Amino acid sequence: MPIVHIELIEGRTQEQKDAMVRDVTDAIVKNTGAQKENVHIIISDMAKGNYAVGGETKK
């Protein structure tokens, strides 16, 4: 049972996340042979101020 964790900065629409989930699921199935119904995906949306790169938070 593949479990995929995806962390994103908030702001994507539900439609974008739905499309991403379909594409990631297809890639896991293609590359691991797992059955589609056994692929689990967890999406965590982070507030922009809770993520930083190079010493600066994203705004």
PDB file of N, CA, C and O in Angstrom:
ATOM      1  N   MET A   1       0.852  -1.178   0.000  1.00  0.00           N
ATOM      2  CA  MET A   1       0.000   0.000   0.000  1.00  0.00           C
ATOM      3  C   MET A   1       0.892   1.234   0.000  1.00  0.00           C
ATOM      4  O   MET A   1       1.417   1.606   1.050  1.00  0.00           O
ATOM      5  N   PRO A   2       1.076   1.874  -1.141  1.00  0.00           N
ATOM      6  CA  PRO A   2       1.847   3.115  -1.168  1.00  0.00           C
ATOM      7  C   PRO A   2       1.102   4.250  -0.458  1.00  0.00           C
ATOM      8  O   PRO A   2      -0.104   4.431  -0.626  1.00  0.00           O
ATOM      9  N   ILE A   3       1.855   5.000   0.332  1.00  0.00           N
ATOM     10  CA  ILE A   3       1.319   6.187   0.989  1.00  0.00           C
ATOM     11  C   ILE A   3       2.194   7.363   0.567  1.00  0.00           C
ATOM     12  O   ILE A   3       3.409   7.344   0.769  1.00  0.00           O
ATOM     13  N   VAL A   4       1.580   8.375  -0.013  1.00  0.00           N
ATOM     14  CA  VAL A   4       2.297   9.539  -0.519  1.00  0.00           C
ATOM     15  C   VAL A   4       1.879  10.758   0.300  1.00  0.00           C
ATOM     16  O   VAL A   4       0.690  11.037   0.449  1.00  0.00           O
ATOM     17  N   HIS A   5       2.863  11.477   0.825  1.00  0.00           N
ATOM     18  CA  HIS A   5       2.607  12.727   1.546  1.00  0.00           C
ATOM     19  C   HIS A   5       3.030  13.880   0.650  1.00  0.00           C
ATOM     20  O   HIS A   5       4.159  13.907   0.162  1.00  0.00           O
ATOM     21  N   ILE A   6       2.129  14.833   0.432  1.00  0.00           N
ATOM     22  CA  ILE A   6       2.433  16.006  -0.385  1.00  0.00           C
ATOM     23  C   ILE A   6       2.163  17.241   0.450  1.00  0.00           C
ATOM     24  O   ILE A   6       1.064  17.418   0.976  1.00  0.00           O
ATOM     25  N   GLU A   7       3.165  18.091   0.570  1.00  0.00           N
ATOM     26  CA  GLU A   7       3.013  19.344   1.304  1.00  0.00           C
ATOM     27  C   GLU A   7       3.046  20.489   0.308  1.00  0.00           C
ATOM     28  O   GLU A   7       3.958  20.588  -0.513  1.00  0.00           O
ATOM     29  N   LEU A   8       2.043  21.352   0.390  1.00  0.00           N
ATOM     30  CA  LEU A   8       1.908  22.477  -0.523  1.00  0.00           C
ATOM     31  C   LEU A   8       1.720  23.761   0.270  1.00  0.00           C
ATOM     32  O   LEU A   8       1.181  23.747   1.377  1.00  0.00           O
ATOM     33  N   ILE A   9       2.164  24.858  -0.298  1.00  0.00           N
ATOM     34  CA  ILE A   9       1.794  26.156   0.255  1.00  0.00           C
ATOM     35  C   ILE A   9       0.363  26.418  -0.192  1.00  0.00           C
ATOM     36  O   ILE A   9       0.013  26.195  -1.351  1.00  0.00           O
ATOM     37  N   GLU A  10      -0.457  26.893   0.734  1.00  0.00           N
ATOM     38  CA  GLU A  10      -1.874  27.103   0.455  1.00  0.00           C
ATOM     39  C   GLU A  10      -2.081  27.957  -0.800  1.00  0.00           C
ATOM     40  O   GLU A  10      -1.222  28.754  -1.178  1.00  0.00           O
ATOM     41  N   GLY A  11      -3.233  27.771  -1.427  1.00  0.00           N
ATOM     42  CA  GLY A  11      -3.580  28.595  -2.565  1.00  0.00           C
ATOM     43  C   GLY A  11      -4.026  27.827  -3.791  1.00  0.00           C
ATOM     44  O   GLY A  11      -4.536  28.425  -4.739  1.00  0.00           O
ATOM     45  N   ARG A  12      -3.846  26.501  -3.794  1.00  0.00           N
ATOM     46  CA  ARG A  12      -4.313  25.722  -4.940  1.00  0.00           C
ATOM     47  C   ARG A  12      -5.807  25.485  -4.815  1.00  0.00           C
ATOM     48  O   ARG A  12      -6.338  25.361  -3.711  1.00  0.00           O
ATOM     49  N   THR A  13      -6.470  25.423  -5.939  1.00  0.00           N
ATOM     50  CA  THR A  13      -7.899  25.135  -5.923  1.00  0.00           C
ATOM     51  C   THR A  13      -8.116  23.643  -5.706  1.00  0.00           C
ATOM     52  O   THR A  13      -7.195  22.843  -5.865  1.00  0.00           O
ATOM     53  N   GLN A  14      -9.321  23.282  -5.348  1.00  0.00           N
ATOM     54  CA  GLN A  14      -9.646  21.863  -5.195  1.00  0.00           C
ATOM     55  C   GLN A  14      -9.478  21.134  -6.519  1.00  0.00           C
ATOM     56  O   GLN A  14      -9.046  19.982  -6.547  1.00  0.00           O
ATOM     57  N   GLU A  15      -9.820  21.805  -7.619  1.00  0.00           N
ATOM     58  CA  GLU A  15      -9.671  21.195  -8.933  1.00  0.00           C
ATOM     59  C   GLU A  15      -8.202  20.898  -9.232  1.00  0.00           C
ATOM     60  O   GLU A  15      -7.894  19.849  -9.799  1.00  0.00           O
ATOM     61  N   GLN A  16      -7.297  21.794  -8.864  1.00  0.00           N
ATOM     62  CA  GLN A  16      -5.867  21.561  -9.066  1.00  0.00           C
ATOM     63  C   GLN A  16      -5.385  20.378  -8.231  1.00  0.00           C
ATOM     64  O   GLN A  16      -4.624  19.538  -8.711  1.00  0.00           O
ATOM     65  N   LYS A  17      -5.834  20.319  -6.981  1.00  0.00           N
ATOM     66  CA  LYS A  17      -5.424  19.205  -6.124  1.00  0.00           C
ATOM     67  C   LYS A  17      -5.996  17.882  -6.628  1.00  0.00           C
ATOM     68  O   LYS A  17      -5.317  16.857  -6.577  1.00  0.00           O
ATOM     69  N   ASP A  18      -7.231  17.894  -7.110  1.00  0.00           N
ATOM     70  CA  ASP A  18      -7.836  16.677  -7.662  1.00  0.00           C
ATOM     71  C   ASP A  18      -7.044  16.168  -8.862  1.00  0.00           C
ATOM     72  O   ASP A  18      -6.797  14.968  -8.981  1.00  0.00           O
ATOM     73  N   ALA A  19      -6.643  17.083  -9.756  1.00  0.00           N
ATOM     74  CA  ALA A  19      -5.861  16.699 -10.932  1.00  0.00           C
ATOM     75  C   ALA A  19      -4.497  16.157 -10.517  1.00  0.00           C
ATOM     76  O   ALA A  19      -4.018  15.181 -11.094  1.00  0.00           O
ATOM     77  N   MET A  20      -3.871  16.777  -9.528  1.00  0.00           N
ATOM     78  CA  MET A  20      -2.568  16.326  -9.046  1.00  0.00           C
ATOM     79  C   MET A  20      -2.683  14.914  -8.470  1.00  0.00           C
ATOM     80  O   MET A  20      -1.834  14.063  -8.732  1.00  0.00           O
ATOM     81  N   VAL A  21      -3.722  14.670  -7.694  1.00  0.00           N
ATOM     82  CA  VAL A  21      -3.935  13.358  -7.082  1.00  0.00           C
ATOM     83  C   VAL A  21      -4.103  12.285  -8.162  1.00  0.00           C
ATOM     84  O   VAL A  21      -3.556  11.189  -8.037  1.00  0.00           O
ATOM     85  N   ARG A  22      -4.843  12.593  -9.202  1.00  0.00           N
ATOM     86  CA  ARG A  22      -5.006  11.626 -10.298  1.00  0.00           C
ATOM     87  C   ARG A  22      -3.657  11.326 -10.951  1.00  0.00           C
ATOM     88  O   ARG A  22      -3.321  10.166 -11.188  1.00  0.00           O
ATOM     89  N   ASP A  23      -2.885  12.378 -11.240  1.00  0.00           N
ATOM     90  CA  ASP A  23      -1.592  12.189 -11.908  1.00  0.00           C
ATOM     91  C   ASP A  23      -0.603  11.427 -11.027  1.00  0.00           C
ATOM     92  O   ASP A  23       0.103  10.542 -11.512  1.00  0.00           O
ATOM     93  N   VAL A  24      -0.547  11.764  -9.739  1.00  0.00           N
ATOM     94  CA  VAL A  24       0.366  11.074  -8.827  1.00  0.00           C
ATOM     95  C   VAL A  24      -0.045   9.607  -8.690  1.00  0.00           C
ATOM     96  O   VAL A  24       0.804   8.716  -8.703  1.00  0.00           O
ATOM     97  N   THR A  25      -1.331   9.363  -8.559  1.00  0.00           N
ATOM     98  CA  THR A  25      -1.824   7.987  -8.461  1.00  0.00           C
ATOM     99  C   THR A  25      -1.431   7.190  -9.700  1.00  0.00           C
ATOM    100  O   THR A  25      -0.951   6.062  -9.590  1.00  0.00           O
ATOM    101  N   ASP A  26      -1.633   7.773 -10.873  1.00  0.00           N
ATOM    102  CA  ASP A  26      -1.266   7.087 -12.115  1.00  0.00           C
ATOM    103  C   ASP A  26       0.228   6.773 -12.151  1.00  0.00           C
ATOM    104  O   ASP A  26       0.622   5.688 -12.579  1.00  0.00           O
ATOM    105  N   ALA A  27       1.063   7.713 -11.706  1.00  0.00           N
ATOM    106  CA  ALA A  27       2.516   7.492 -11.705  1.00  0.00           C
ATOM    107  C   ALA A  27       2.907   6.370 -10.747  1.00  0.00           C
ATOM    108  O   ALA A  27       3.763   5.546 -11.071  1.00  0.00           O
ATOM    109  N   ILE A  28       2.288   6.337  -9.578  1.00  0.00           N
ATOM    110  CA  ILE A  28       2.585   5.280  -8.601  1.00  0.00           C
ATOM    111  C   ILE A  28       2.176   3.922  -9.166  1.00  0.00           C
ATOM    112  O   ILE A  28       2.932   2.954  -9.077  1.00  0.00           O
ATOM    113  N   VAL A  29       0.988   3.854  -9.743  1.00  0.00           N
ATOM    114  CA  VAL A  29       0.508   2.596 -10.325  1.00  0.00           C
ATOM    115  C   VAL A  29       1.455   2.137 -11.437  1.00  0.00           C
ATOM    116  O   VAL A  29       1.845   0.970 -11.478  1.00  0.00           O
ATOM    117  N   LYS A  30       1.823   3.050 -12.337  1.00  0.00           N
ATOM    118  CA  LYS A  30       2.690   2.719 -13.465  1.00  0.00           C
ATOM    119  C   LYS A  30       4.061   2.226 -13.008  1.00  0.00           C
ATOM    120  O   LYS A  30       4.594   1.266 -13.565  1.00  0.00           O
ATOM    121  N   ASN A  31       4.627   2.875 -12.003  1.00  0.00           N
ATOM    122  CA  ASN A  31       6.012   2.602 -11.624  1.00  0.00           C
ATOM    123  C   ASN A  31       6.189   1.574 -10.518  1.00  0.00           C
ATOM    124  O   ASN A  31       7.301   1.090 -10.303  1.00  0.00           O
ATOM    125  N   THR A  32       5.114   1.228  -9.808  1.00  0.00           N
ATOM    126  CA  THR A  32       5.254   0.258  -8.727  1.00  0.00           C
ATOM    127  C   THR A  32       4.407  -0.998  -8.927  1.00  0.00           C
ATOM    128  O   THR A  32       4.641  -2.025  -8.290  1.00  0.00           O
ATOM    129  N   GLY A  33       3.429  -0.905  -9.812  1.00  0.00           N
ATOM    130  CA  GLY A  33       2.534  -2.040 -10.000  1.00  0.00           C
ATOM    131  C   GLY A  33       1.441  -2.122  -8.946  1.00  0.00           C
ATOM    132  O   GLY A  33       0.650  -3.064  -8.942  1.00  0.00           O
ATOM    133  N   ALA A  34       1.394  -1.140  -8.052  1.00  0.00           N
ATOM    134  CA  ALA A  34       0.332  -1.119  -7.040  1.00  0.00           C
ATOM    135  C   ALA A  34      -1.016  -0.921  -7.723  1.00  0.00           C
ATOM    136  O   ALA A  34      -1.104  -0.323  -8.795  1.00  0.00           O
ATOM    137  N   GLN A  35      -2.045  -1.425  -7.095  1.00  0.00           N
ATOM    138  CA  GLN A  35      -3.384  -1.212  -7.622  1.00  0.00           C
ATOM    139  C   GLN A  35      -3.863   0.175  -7.219  1.00  0.00           C
ATOM    140  O   GLN A  35      -3.584   0.645  -6.117  1.00  0.00           O
ATOM    141  N   LYS A  36      -4.582   0.819  -8.118  1.00  0.00           N
ATOM    142  CA  LYS A  36      -5.046   2.194  -7.923  1.00  0.00           C
ATOM    143  C   LYS A  36      -5.767   2.374  -6.581  1.00  0.00           C
ATOM    144  O   LYS A  36      -5.557   3.367  -5.884  1.00  0.00           O
ATOM    145  N   GLU A  37      -6.605   1.420  -6.235  1.00  0.00           N
ATOM    146  CA  GLU A  37      -7.396   1.552  -5.001  1.00  0.00           C
ATOM    147  C   GLU A  37      -6.546   1.417  -3.734  1.00  0.00           C
ATOM    148  O   GLU A  37      -7.030   1.670  -2.631  1.00  0.00           O
ATOM    149  N   ASN A  38      -5.292   1.022  -3.889  1.00  0.00           N
ATOM    150  CA  ASN A  38      -4.407   0.897  -2.728  1.00  0.00           C
ATOM    151  C   ASN A  38      -3.454   2.073  -2.558  1.00  0.00           C
ATOM    152  O   ASN A  38      -2.643   2.081  -1.632  1.00  0.00           O
ATOM    153  N   VAL A  39      -3.544   3.062  -3.438  1.00  0.00           N
ATOM    154  CA  VAL A  39      -2.683   4.241  -3.344  1.00  0.00           C
ATOM    155  C   VAL A  39      -3.360   5.281  -2.451  1.00  0.00           C
ATOM    156  O   VAL A  39      -4.475   5.724  -2.725  1.00  0.00           O
ATOM    157  N   HIS A  40      -2.669   5.657  -1.385  1.00  0.00           N
ATOM    158  CA  HIS A  40      -3.182   6.648  -0.440  1.00  0.00           C
ATOM    159  C   HIS A  40      -2.355   7.921  -0.577  1.00  0.00           C
ATOM    160  O   HIS A  40      -1.126   7.867  -0.625  1.00  0.00           O
ATOM    161  N   ILE A  41      -3.029   9.064  -0.639  1.00  0.00           N
ATOM    162  CA  ILE A  41      -2.332  10.345  -0.766  1.00  0.00           C
ATOM    163  C   ILE A  41      -2.835  11.285   0.317  1.00  0.00           C
ATOM    164  O   ILE A  41      -4.040  11.456   0.504  1.00  0.00           O
ATOM    165  N   ILE A  42      -1.893  11.892   1.024  1.00  0.00           N
ATOM    166  CA  ILE A  42      -2.208  12.864   2.067  1.00  0.00           C
ATOM    167  C   ILE A  42      -1.668  14.217   1.614  1.00  0.00           C
ATOM    168  O   ILE A  42      -0.475  14.354   1.340  1.00  0.00           O
ATOM    169  N   ILE A  43      -2.543  15.210   1.536  1.00  0.00           N
ATOM    170  CA  ILE A  43      -2.142  16.563   1.142  1.00  0.00           C
ATOM    171  C   ILE A  43      -2.211  17.456   2.372  1.00  0.00           C
ATOM    172  O   ILE A  43      -3.231  17.513   3.059  1.00  0.00           O
ATOM    173  N   SER A  44      -1.109  18.151   2.639  1.00  0.00           N
ATOM    174  CA  SER A  44      -1.071  19.112   3.740  1.00  0.00           C
ATOM    175  C   SER A  44      -0.870  20.503   3.149  1.00  0.00           C
ATOM    176  O   SER A  44       0.137  20.766   2.491  1.00  0.00           O
ATOM    177  N   ASP A  45      -1.829  21.387   3.388  1.00  0.00           N
ATOM    178  CA  ASP A  45      -1.707  22.780   2.961  1.00  0.00           C
ATOM    179  C   ASP A  45      -1.097  23.592   4.096  1.00  0.00           C
ATOM    180  O   ASP A  45      -1.587  23.568   5.225  1.00  0.00           O
ATOM    181  N   MET A  46      -0.023  24.309   3.785  1.00  0.00           N
ATOM    182  CA  MET A  46       0.638  25.153   4.788  1.00  0.00           C
ATOM    183  C   MET A  46       0.314  26.611   4.517  1.00  0.00           C
ATOM    184  O   MET A  46       0.221  27.043   3.368  1.00  0.00           O
ATOM    185  N   ALA A  47       0.145  27.353   5.591  1.00  0.00           N
ATOM    186  CA  ALA A  47       0.005  28.800   5.450  1.00  0.00           C
ATOM    187  C   ALA A  47       1.325  29.343   4.913  1.00  0.00           C
ATOM    188  O   ALA A  47       2.391  28.843   5.268  1.00  0.00           O
ATOM    189  N   LYS A  48       1.261  30.364   4.060  1.00  0.00           N
ATOM    190  CA  LYS A  48       2.464  30.908   3.438  1.00  0.00           C
ATOM    191  C   LYS A  48       3.499  31.322   4.474  1.00  0.00           C
ATOM    192  O   LYS A  48       4.695  31.123   4.261  1.00  0.00           O
ATOM    193  N   GLY A  49       3.066  31.889   5.580  1.00  0.00           N
ATOM    194  CA  GLY A  49       3.990  32.345   6.612  1.00  0.00           C
ATOM    195  C   GLY A  49       4.645  31.227   7.398  1.00  0.00           C
ATOM    196  O   GLY A  49       5.527  31.488   8.216  1.00  0.00           O
ATOM    197  N   ASN A  50       4.235  29.981   7.168  1.00  0.00           N
ATOM    198  CA  ASN A  50       4.799  28.832   7.869  1.00  0.00           C
ATOM    199  C   ASN A  50       5.839  28.088   7.047  1.00  0.00           C
ATOM    200  O   ASN A  50       6.213  26.964   7.383  1.00  0.00           O
ATOM    201  N   TYR A  51       6.305  28.709   5.972  1.00  0.00           N
ATOM    202  CA  TYR A  51       7.287  28.074   5.093  1.00  0.00           C
ATOM    203  C   TYR A  51       8.324  29.105   4.710  1.00  0.00           C
ATOM    204  O   TYR A  51       7.989  30.238   4.366  1.00  0.00           O
ATOM    205  N   ALA A  52       9.598  28.708   4.772  1.00  0.00           N
ATOM    206  CA  ALA A  52      10.668  29.639   4.445  1.00  0.00           C
ATOM    207  C   ALA A  52      11.707  28.980   3.550  1.00  0.00           C
ATOM    208  O   ALA A  52      11.931  27.772   3.624  1.00  0.00           O
ATOM    209  N   VAL A  53      12.336  29.785   2.707  1.00  0.00           N
ATOM    210  CA  VAL A  53      13.431  29.337   1.854  1.00  0.00           C
ATOM    211  C   VAL A  53      14.505  30.408   1.925  1.00  0.00           C
ATOM    212  O   VAL A  53      14.210  31.596   1.794  1.00  0.00           O
ATOM    213  N   GLY A  54      15.738  29.999   2.131  1.00  0.00           N
ATOM    214  CA  GLY A  54      16.838  30.952   2.149  1.00  0.00           C
ATOM    215  C   GLY A  54      16.737  31.992   3.241  1.00  0.00           C
ATOM    216  O   GLY A  54      17.201  33.120   3.073  1.00  0.00           O
ATOM    217  N   GLY A  55      16.138  31.627   4.353  1.00  0.00           N
ATOM    218  CA  GLY A  55      16.037  32.537   5.482  1.00  0.00           C
ATOM    219  C   GLY A  55      14.877  33.517   5.415  1.00  0.00           C
ATOM    220  O   GLY A  55      14.786  34.423   6.244  1.00  0.00           O
ATOM    221  N   GLU A  56      13.993  33.350   4.444  1.00  0.00           N
ATOM    222  CA  GLU A  56      12.846  34.253   4.330  1.00  0.00           C
ATOM    223  C   GLU A  56      11.558  33.464   4.163  1.00  0.00           C
ATOM    224  O   GLU A  56      11.485  32.510   3.387  1.00  0.00           O
ATOM    225  N   THR A  57      10.536  33.889   4.916  1.00  0.00           N
ATOM    226  CA  THR A  57       9.237  33.220   4.799  1.00  0.00           C
ATOM    227  C   THR A  57       8.569  33.616   3.499  1.00  0.00           C
ATOM    228  O   THR A  57       8.789  34.703   2.964  1.00  0.00           O
ATOM    229  N   LYS A  58       7.741  32.700   3.002  1.00  0.00           N
ATOM    230  CA  LYS A  58       6.956  32.986   1.801  1.00  0.00           C
ATOM    231  C   LYS A  58       5.759  33.826   2.208  1.00  0.00           C
ATOM    232  O   LYS A  58       5.138  33.586   3.243  1.00  0.00           O
ATOM    233  N   LYS A  59       5.448  34.797   1.396  1.00  0.00           N
ATOM    234  CA  LYS A  59       4.314  35.695   1.725  1.00  0.00           C
ATOM    235  C   LYS A  59       3.301  35.727   0.634  1.00  0.00           C
ATOM    236  O   LYS A  59       2.294  36.425   0.746  1.00  0.00           O
TER     237      LYS A  59
END
